[in-house]
């Protein structure tokens, strides 16, 4: 099967990126300096991620808010030009996908979904459209760059009259950017390092890419691949669909109770189950942990009580570029979920000692 491309695929190849398939797209994993270098570039300066593979749906109509209140886990009490992290409950206690909802007004929303789940999500929202809202899959007509890091604001402010400092976290603006019209500038990201995400017509791709890199030159701006995107989100304890969350995990188990609000009258899919799980507890809980010896936890490794008894599994892990230690996330039985609990990661039949900690790992 031929891989899909983004407006920047040839640019990545020309820059010498290591390319690989991700969600059906030919995407950059890292560039010449490697993942750790790219990770620290974002933490300390500014880096640019091509995230044009993400999916975008428009939701419009008089009952748009009512529809999203039923299919999205969070409360949707949003002001205009505010964004909100959310998930789609699947009606069986699991999660169809996690997403960001962009609220223009009560009759117009933009949903940004994971690249690997675009078809599944599109089928889901259409199947559950009892309110008769207008749905439009605009994924192929939107390109996206995430410009992340503490220097992002200084670099990007040169390119727009939108006052970037006035855009609060998880809010957005729309206007002219790099002489291109109708660009969404969103104070969001998946790195925990600050910065913005830009959404625009793919025809502006080359112009915006060149303008951003020219504006960021004095700050040491660099292109960043999906490898560092993963280590950055992991250091922050952010969930990744297919690892920490999937069709079998409840948002309550995943520590996403803060985006799961089954208010009365909201008619939220799985709402009654979430009330029950809050009251009665869950069978497993997602935790962060730090290794106490030099080792790297990997997805799928068993977690034990330190005496050979399996208590769960690792969902994500890496050698933290900022901390220089092995860190990970995983599900454990509730009695091992408290902070400071000693557990172990089974690595090649040995038990590497670990301790449950509060995320983020990056301080």
C-alpha positions as CSV (number, residue, x, y, z in Angstrom):
1,X,0.0,0.0,0.0
2,X,1.3,3.4,-0.9
3,X,1.9,5.6,2.1
4,X,0.1,9.0,2.4
5,X,2.1,12.1,2.4
6,X,1.8,15.6,4.0
7,X,2.7,18.9,2.4
8,X,6.1,18.6,4.2
9,X,7.0,15.0,3.3
10,X,9.5,15.9,0.6
11,X,11.0,18.6,2.9
12,X,11.6,15.9,5.7
13,X,13.3,13.6,3.2
14,X,15.5,16.5,1.8
15,X,16.5,17.3,5.4
16,X,17.7,13.7,5.9
17,X,15.0,12.5,8.2
18,X,14.7,8.9,9.1
19,X,11.2,8.1,7.7
20,X,8.8,5.4,8.7
21,X,5.1,4.5,8.4
22,X,2.8,6.0,11.0
23,X,-1.0,5.8,10.7
24,X,-0.6,5.2,7.0
25,X,1.6,8.2,6.5
26,X,5.3,8.5,5.6
27,X,6.4,10.4,8.7
28,X,9.8,11.6,10.1
29,X,10.9,9.7,13.2
30,X,14.1,11.8,13.8
31,X,16.7,13.9,12.0
32,X,20.5,13.7,12.0
33,X,21.1,14.8,15.6
34,X,18.8,12.2,17.1
35,X,15.8,12.0,19.4
36,X,17.5,13.2,22.6
37,X,18.9,16.3,20.9
38,X,15.5,17.1,19.4
39,X,13.8,16.5,22.8
40,X,16.0,19.0,24.5
41,X,15.7,21.5,21.6
42,X,12.0,21.7,22.4
43,X,12.4,21.8,26.2
44,X,14.9,24.6,26.0
45,X,14.2,26.5,22.8
46,X,11.8,25.8,19.9
47,X,11.1,22.9,17.5
48,X,8.6,22.2,14.7
49,X,6.5,19.1,14.3
50,X,4.7,18.1,11.2
51,X,1.3,16.9,12.5
52,X,-0.6,17.2,9.3
53,X,-1.6,13.6,9.5
54,X,-4.1,14.4,12.3
55,X,-7.8,14.3,11.6
56,X,-10.2,17.3,11.6
57,X,-14.0,17.2,11.6
58,X,-16.4,20.2,11.6
59,X,-19.6,20.0,13.6
60,X,-22.3,22.5,12.9
61,X,-25.9,23.1,13.6
62,X,-28.4,24.3,16.3
63,X,-27.9,21.1,18.3
64,X,-24.1,20.8,17.9
65,X,-23.5,21.4,21.6
66,X,-26.1,18.9,22.6
67,X,-24.6,16.3,20.2
68,X,-21.1,16.8,21.5
69,X,-22.3,16.8,25.1
70,X,-23.5,13.2,24.5
71,X,-20.6,11.8,22.6
72,X,-17.8,13.6,24.4
73,X,-16.8,12.9,28.0
74,X,-16.1,16.4,29.2
75,X,-18.6,19.1,30.2
76,X,-18.3,21.4,27.2
77,X,-18.9,24.6,29.3
78,X,-16.7,26.6,26.9
79,X,-16.5,30.2,25.8
80,X,-16.0,31.1,22.2
81,X,-12.5,30.3,20.9
82,X,-11.7,27.9,23.8
83,X,-10.5,24.4,23.3
84,X,-10.9,21.3,25.5
85,X,-9.4,17.9,25.9
86,X,-11.9,15.1,25.6
87,X,-12.6,11.5,24.7
88,X,-15.3,9.6,22.9
89,X,-16.7,6.8,25.2
90,X,-17.5,3.7,23.2
91,X,-20.6,2.5,24.9
92,X,-18.8,-0.6,26.3
93,X,-16.6,1.2,28.9
94,X,-13.7,1.8,26.6
95,X,-12.5,4.8,24.5
96,X,-13.0,5.3,20.8
97,X,-10.4,8.0,20.8
98,X,-9.1,11.1,22.6
99,X,-9.5,14.4,20.9
100,X,-9.5,18.2,21.2
101,X,-12.7,20.1,20.8
102,X,-12.4,23.6,19.4
103,X,-15.5,25.8,20.3
104,X,-16.1,28.7,17.9
105,X,-19.7,29.1,19.2
106,X,-22.5,26.8,20.4
107,X,-23.3,25.9,16.8
108,X,-19.8,25.5,15.3
109,X,-17.0,23.2,16.6
110,X,-13.8,21.7,15.2
111,X,-12.8,18.3,16.4
112,X,-9.1,17.2,16.1
113,X,-8.7,13.5,16.3
114,X,-5.8,11.0,16.1
115,X,-4.5,10.1,12.7
116,X,-4.8,6.3,13.2
117,X,-8.4,6.7,14.2
118,X,-9.8,9.1,11.5
119,X,-12.0,6.4,9.8
120,X,-13.1,4.8,13.0
121,X,-14.0,8.2,14.6
122,X,-15.8,9.4,11.4
123,X,-17.9,6.3,11.4
124,X,-18.6,6.7,15.2
125,X,-19.8,10.4,15.0
126,X,-22.0,9.6,12.0
127,X,-23.5,6.5,13.7
128,X,-24.3,8.5,16.8
129,X,-25.7,11.7,15.1
130,X,-29.2,11.5,16.6
131,X,-29.3,15.3,16.8
132,X,-29.0,15.8,13.0
133,X,-25.9,18.0,13.1
134,X,-23.9,18.7,10.0
135,X,-20.7,16.8,10.0
136,X,-17.8,17.4,7.6
137,X,-14.5,15.5,7.5
138,X,-12.0,18.1,6.4
139,X,-8.9,16.1,7.3
140,X,-7.5,16.2,3.8
141,X,-7.9,20.0,3.6
142,X,-6.0,20.9,6.7
143,X,-2.3,20.9,7.4
144,X,-0.9,21.3,10.8
145,X,2.4,22.3,12.4
146,X,3.1,22.2,16.1
147,X,5.7,24.9,17.0
148,X,6.6,24.0,20.5
149,X,9.0,25.2,23.2
150,X,9.6,28.3,25.4
151,X,11.0,30.4,22.4
152,X,8.0,29.6,20.1
153,X,6.1,32.7,21.1
154,X,9.0,35.0,20.3
155,X,9.6,33.4,16.9
156,X,5.9,33.2,15.9
157,X,5.0,36.7,17.0
158,X,7.0,38.1,14.1
159,X,4.6,36.5,11.7
160,X,1.2,37.7,12.9
161,X,-0.7,40.7,14.3
162,X,-2.6,38.3,16.6
163,X,-1.3,39.0,20.1
164,X,0.0,35.5,21.0
165,X,0.6,36.4,24.7
166,X,-3.2,37.1,25.0
167,X,-4.1,33.5,23.9
168,X,-4.6,31.6,27.1
169,X,-3.6,28.0,27.4
170,X,-6.2,25.8,25.6
171,X,-7.6,28.8,23.7
172,X,-7.2,29.8,20.0
173,X,-7.4,32.6,17.5
174,X,-8.0,32.7,13.8
175,X,-6.5,35.2,11.4
176,X,-3.6,36.2,9.2
177,X,-0.3,34.4,9.8
178,X,2.8,34.7,7.5
179,X,0.6,36.6,5.0
180,X,-1.7,33.5,4.8
181,X,-5.4,33.9,5.6
182,X,-7.6,31.9,8.0
183,X,-4.8,30.3,10.0
184,X,-5.8,28.9,13.4
185,X,-3.3,29.6,16.1
186,X,-3.9,27.4,19.1
187,X,-2.1,27.6,22.5
188,X,-2.1,23.8,22.7
189,X,0.5,21.0,22.3
190,X,1.6,17.5,23.2
191,X,5.0,18.4,24.7
192,X,4.4,20.3,28.0
193,X,7.0,22.9,26.8
194,X,4.7,25.6,25.7
195,X,4.1,26.8,22.2
196,X,1.3,26.8,19.6
197,X,-0.3,24.6,17.0
198,X,-1.1,26.1,13.6
199,X,-3.9,24.8,11.3
200,X,-4.0,26.0,7.7
201,X,-4.9,25.2,4.1
202,X,-2.3,22.8,2.7
203,X,-1.6,25.1,-0.2
204,X,0.2,27.4,2.3
205,X,2.4,24.6,3.6
206,X,5.7,25.7,2.0
207,X,5.2,29.4,2.7
208,X,4.4,28.9,6.4
209,X,7.2,26.3,6.9
210,X,9.8,28.7,5.4
211,X,8.4,31.7,7.3
212,X,8.4,29.8,10.7
213,X,12.0,28.6,10.2
214,X,13.2,32.0,9.1
215,X,11.5,33.6,12.2
216,X,13.0,31.0,14.5
217,X,16.5,31.0,13.2
218,X,17.9,33.3,15.9
219,X,16.4,30.9,18.5
220,X,18.0,27.8,17.1
221,X,14.7,26.4,15.7
222,X,14.8,22.8,14.4
223,X,12.5,20.3,12.8
224,X,11.5,17.6,15.2
225,X,10.3,14.0,14.5
226,X,7.7,11.7,16.0
227,X,10.4,10.0,18.2
228,X,10.9,13.1,20.4
229,X,7.1,13.8,20.2
230,X,6.7,10.5,22.0
231,X,9.4,11.1,24.7
232,X,8.2,14.6,25.3
233,X,4.6,13.5,25.9
234,X,5.7,10.6,28.0
235,X,7.8,12.9,30.3
236,X,4.6,14.9,30.9
237,X,2.5,11.8,31.6
238,X,0.2,12.4,28.6
239,X,-1.8,9.4,27.3
240,X,-1.2,8.0,23.9
241,X,-4.0,6.2,22.1
242,X,-3.1,2.6,21.5
243,X,-0.9,2.6,24.6
244,X,-2.4,4.1,27.7
245,X,-5.9,4.3,26.3
246,X,-7.8,2.2,23.8
247,X,-11.2,0.5,23.2
248,X,-10.8,-1.6,26.4
249,X,-9.7,1.1,28.9
250,X,-12.0,3.4,30.9
251,X,-11.0,7.0,31.3
252,X,-11.5,6.6,35.0
253,X,-8.9,3.8,35.0
254,X,-6.6,6.0,32.9
255,X,-6.6,8.9,35.4
256,X,-8.8,10.9,33.0
257,X,-11.6,11.4,35.5
258,X,-10.9,15.2,35.1
259,X,-12.2,15.1,31.6
260,X,-15.1,12.6,32.4
261,X,-18.1,14.5,33.7
262,X,-21.4,12.5,33.4
263,X,-23.6,15.4,34.6
264,X,-27.3,14.7,35.1
265,X,-29.3,15.5,32.0
266,X,-26.3,15.3,29.8
267,X,-27.1,11.8,28.6
268,X,-23.4,11.0,28.2
269,X,-22.6,7.6,26.5
270,X,-21.3,5.3,29.3
271,X,-22.2,8.0,31.9
272,X,-23.9,5.6,34.3
273,X,-20.8,3.3,34.2
274,X,-18.5,6.2,35.1
275,X,-20.6,7.1,38.1
276,X,-20.5,3.5,39.2
277,X,-16.7,3.2,38.7
278,X,-16.2,6.4,40.7
279,X,-18.3,4.9,43.5
280,X,-17.1,1.3,43.5
281,X,-13.5,1.7,42.2
282,X,-11.8,0.1,39.2
283,X,-9.8,-3.1,38.7
284,X,-6.7,-1.3,37.4
285,X,-5.2,2.1,37.5
286,X,-2.7,3.9,35.3
287,X,0.4,5.1,37.2
288,X,3.8,6.7,36.4
289,X,6.9,5.0,37.7
290,X,10.7,5.7,37.8
291,X,13.2,2.9,37.7
292,X,15.7,2.8,40.6
293,X,18.4,1.2,38.5
294,X,19.7,1.7,35.0
295,X,17.2,0.1,32.6
296,X,14.5,1.0,30.1
297,X,10.9,-0.1,30.5
298,X,9.2,-1.0,27.3
299,X,5.5,-1.3,26.2
300,X,4.2,-4.7,27.1
301,X,6.7,-5.5,29.8
302,X,5.2,-7.0,32.9
303,X,5.0,-5.1,36.2
304,X,5.5,-7.1,39.4
305,X,5.3,-6.6,43.1
306,X,9.1,-7.2,43.3
307,X,8.5,-10.8,44.4
308,X,7.6,-12.3,41.0
309,X,3.9,-11.7,41.2
310,X,2.5,-9.9,38.1
311,X,0.5,-6.8,39.1
312,X,0.2,-5.1,35.7
313,X,1.9,-4.1,32.5
314,X,3.9,-1.2,31.0
315,X,2.1,0.9,28.4
316,X,5.0,3.3,27.6
317,X,8.5,3.8,28.7
318,X,11.8,5.4,27.8
319,X,15.1,6.7,29.1
320,X,14.0,10.3,30.1
321,X,16.2,12.8,28.2
322,X,15.6,15.4,30.9
323,X,16.2,13.1,33.9
324,X,18.6,10.5,32.6
325,X,16.6,7.7,34.2
326,X,14.2,5.1,33.0
327,X,10.6,6.3,33.3
328,X,7.3,4.7,32.3
329,X,3.6,4.5,32.6
330,X,1.5,1.4,33.1
331,X,-1.5,-0.2,34.6
332,X,-1.4,-1.8,38.1
333,X,-3.9,-3.3,40.5
334,X,-5.3,-0.5,42.7
335,X,-3.3,-1.6,45.9
336,X,0.0,-0.8,44.0
337,X,-1.2,2.6,42.7
338,X,-0.3,4.9,45.5
339,X,2.7,7.2,45.1
340,X,5.9,5.9,46.7
341,X,4.8,2.3,46.3
342,X,7.7,0.0,45.4
343,X,7.1,-2.2,42.3
344,X,9.3,-3.8,39.6
345,X,9.6,-4.1,35.9
346,X,10.3,-7.5,34.5
347,X,13.2,-7.0,32.0
348,X,14.7,-10.2,30.5
349,X,13.5,-12.3,33.4
350,X,15.0,-9.9,36.0
351,X,13.0,-7.6,38.2
352,X,14.3,-4.0,37.9
353,X,13.2,-2.0,41.0
354,X,10.9,0.9,40.4
355,X,8.8,3.4,42.4
356,X,5.3,4.8,41.7
357,X,5.5,8.6,41.3
358,X,3.2,11.4,40.4
359,X,3.5,12.6,36.8
360,X,4.9,14.6,35.1
361,X,8.4,13.2,35.3
362,X,9.8,16.5,34.0
363,X,10.1,19.0,36.8
